[in-house]
Amino acid sequence: MILLFVLGINFFLKMTSGIDVKINIYRINEGNLLFNIFGIKAYHTSLEFDNIEYAFGKNDIPYETGVYESEPKQDNHGIYVKSIILGKIDRRMFYETFNKLKQKFLGKNYNFLLNNCNHFTFTLSCYLFKKENNNNNLINKSSFEIMNQVNILLGRNWE
């Protein structure tokens, strides 16, 4: 009986220990007349961990990551909308995963539709939690929505 209690406490501590990983969501098309006319909604996403926000953007420096840091909920790419807590993870695990992955997101490879902040947030959260989190569908929805709207305007199909 005591062994089960101790095992239960250890399981509880593992489930509740660690630092929250959050997705921060920003609306980026406020005031964009073209987006508003066609009803396109565009979002910028980032991952917040340990009071630092990490996002991906363009730069022209060869072999330099496009991942950057900012204060949580203060990114200048849009108007902050909300945060979604994905789960908890310890510092070592987060930074080991983050440091490996950020080198794959080079600033020169940024593409508004095909390789953007939403793809970075989605990929990092999958690596951190070793699965596809249901919230990730929300993350990439805006990228695909924009692609589909642009192609409708151009008369193309993505299929």
LINBEL-V813749 format. One record per backbone hydrogen bond with DSSP energy under -0.5 kcal/mol. NH is the residue of the N-H (numbers start at 1). CO is the residue of the C=O. E is the energy in kcal/mol with one decimal. If there is no record, write none. Layout:
NH,CO,E + NH,CO,E
This chain:
5,1,-1.9 + 6,2,-2.7 + 7,3,-2.8 + 8,4,-2.4 + 9,5,-2.4 + 10,6,-2.6 + 11,7,-2.5 + 12,8,-2.5 + 13,9,-2.8 + 14,10,-2.3 + 15,11,-2.1 + 16,12,-1.8 + 17,13,-1.8 + 19,89,-2.8 + 21,87,-2.9 + 22,20,-0.5 + 22,48,-2.4 + 23,84,-2.8 + 24,22,-0.6 + 24,46,-2.3 + 25,82,-2.9 + 26,44,-2.9 + 27,79,-2.7 + 28,26,-0.6 + 28,42,-2.3 + 29,42,-0.7 + 32,29,-1.8 + 33,31,-1.0 + 36,32,-2.5 + 37,33,-2.6 + 38,34,-1.7 + 39,35,-0.6 + 39,36,-0.6 + 40,35,-2.3 + 44,26,-2.5 + 46,24,-1.7 + 47,54,-2.7 + 48,22,-3.3 + 49,52,-2.8 + 50,20,-0.6 + 52,49,-1.3 + 53,70,-2.7 + 54,47,-3.3 + 55,68,-2.2 + 57,66,-2.1 + 59,107,-0.7 + 62,60,-0.6 + 64,61,-1.8 + 66,105,-3.1 + 68,55,-2.6 + 70,53,-1.9 + 74,71,-1.8 + 78,75,-0.6 + 79,27,-2.5 + 80,78,-0.6 + 81,25,-3.4 + 82,25,-1.1 + 84,23,-2.2 + 86,21,-3.2 + 86,84,-0.5 + 87,21,-1.0 + 89,19,-1.8 + 94,90,-2.3 + 95,91,-2.8 + 96,92,-2.3 + 97,93,-2.0 + 98,94,-3.2 + 99,95,-2.4 + 100,96,-1.4 + 101,97,-2.4 + 102,98,-2.7 + 103,99,-0.5 + 104,101,-2.0 + 105,102,-0.9 + 106,104,-0.8 + 107,64,-2.4 + 109,106,-1.4 + 110,107,-1.3 + 111,115,-2.5 + 115,111,-1.8 + 120,116,-2.0 + 121,117,-2.6 + 122,118,-2.4 + 123,119,-2.7 + 124,120,-2.8 + 125,121,-2.2 + 126,122,-2.1 + 127,123,-2.4 + 128,124,-2.5 + 129,125,-2.0 + 130,126,-0.9 + 131,126,-1.0 + 133,131,-0.9 + 136,133,-2.1 + 137,134,-1.1 + 138,134,-0.6 + 139,135,-1.4 + 140,136,-2.1 + 141,137,-1.2 + 142,138,-0.7 + 142,139,-0.6 + 144,140,-2.1 + 145,141,-2.5 + 146,142,-2.3 + 147,143,-2.3 + 148,144,-2.6 + 149,145,-2.3 + 150,146,-2.7 + 151,147,-2.4 + 152,148,-2.1 + 153,149,-2.1 + 154,150,-1.8 + 155,151,-0.9 + 155,152,-0.6 + 156,151,-3.2
